[in-house]
């Protein structure tokens, strides 16, 4: 018998339960392992030209990790959070927030093509899991 960790929901027996919907945790299934999280802001003063700015977050894991990046602050409702990539475009305004990773860094990028000034607030989580690429 292999060793594993199982925590069942109340009313279910962890030693015999096989339905994952009745478990809180099972080591039979992979999990994301947190490594680093934080936030960064990028502000672009709009002048009507196509501008972009990138912030670098060093993780130094030596492989491309799984990551999630949300952005808010430069859309209509500052209380809304959007998973990157986020794009918004009209005839005169184009904004985007993107993120990508390498074996050593996570890059947060904002693009603004408008005459308005926008600040993108990025919130990121980097996991120890490799994307396997």
N, C-alpha and C positions, 0 to 999 in steps of 0.2 A: 504494500500500500504506500503510495506517495504521500508526502507531507504537504498539507495545504492549510490555508487559513480561510474559514468561512464564518460569516456573521449573518444570521438569519433575522428576518423581521420578527416582531413579536407574534407569537402564536404558531411559529414554524420551527421545526427541529433542524438545526444546522448540520447534524450528523447524517440526516437522510434526505433533506430537501434538494431537489434537482432543478426546480424551476427558478431561473435567475431573477424573475420578477418578485420572488419571495425572499430574496437575499439583499442585505445591505452591502455586503462585500464578499467577494470570492477571489482567491488568488489564482483560480483557473482562468481568469480573464485579465488581459493586460490593462494597466492603468497609466495615466500620464503622471509623471513625476516632476513636480515643480522645481525649477532651478533659480530663476530670476524674474522679478517683476518690477515694474516701475511706471513712470510716466515722463513725458517730455512734451514741450510745446514748440510749435513753429509758427512764427508770425511773418506774414508777407504784406508789405505795404503796396497796395495795388496802384498801378499807373496805367492800366490798360494793356500792357505788354504781357507776354507769356513768361511767367517767372516760376522758379521752383527752388526749394531748399530741402536739404537732407540732413538728418541727425543720425549719428552712428552710436549704437549701443554695443559695447564689446562684451562677448560672452566667452570667447576663447575655449569652446568645447572641443574643437578639432573636427567637428562634423556639423552638418546642417541640422539644426534641431527643429522639432515641432514648436510652433509659436502661434499665438493669437494676438491680434492688435485691433483695438477699438479706437474710434475717433469721435470727438464731439467738439462743439464750440464754433464751427464755421458753417453751420447750417441754420435753418430757421429757428429751431428750438434747441437751445443749449443744453436742455435736460435729456435730449435723445442721444443715444450712442449707436454708432454704426460700425459693423465689422468691416475691416479693410479687405479688399480695395473698395473705396467709396468714391463715386463719381457723381457730379451734378453739373449739368450744362444747359444753357439757354443760348439764344442768339448772341448775347453780349457778355455772358459770364460763363467761365469754365473753372471748376474747382475739383481737385481730386486729392485723395489721401491714399497712399499705398505703403506697403511694407514688404521687405524681402530679406532673406538671410543667406549668409555664406558660412563657411566653416569657422569663422572667427567673430563675425559681427551680425547684428540685426540693424537694418537700415529703415528709417521712418522718413517718408518723403511726402511733401506737400507741394501741390502745384496750384497756382492762382493766375487766371487770365481774366482780370477785370480791373475796374478802376476803384474797387472797394478794398479795404484792408481786412484781412481775415487772419484769425489765429486758430490753428488746429491743435487740439489737445489729444495727444496719443496716450493710450494706456496699453501696456504690453505685458504678456506672460510668456516666458521662455521655459520650455520643458527639457528635461534631460533625455527624452526620447529622440532618437534619430528619425528623420523622415525616410531614411533608407535609400536615398538616391546616390 
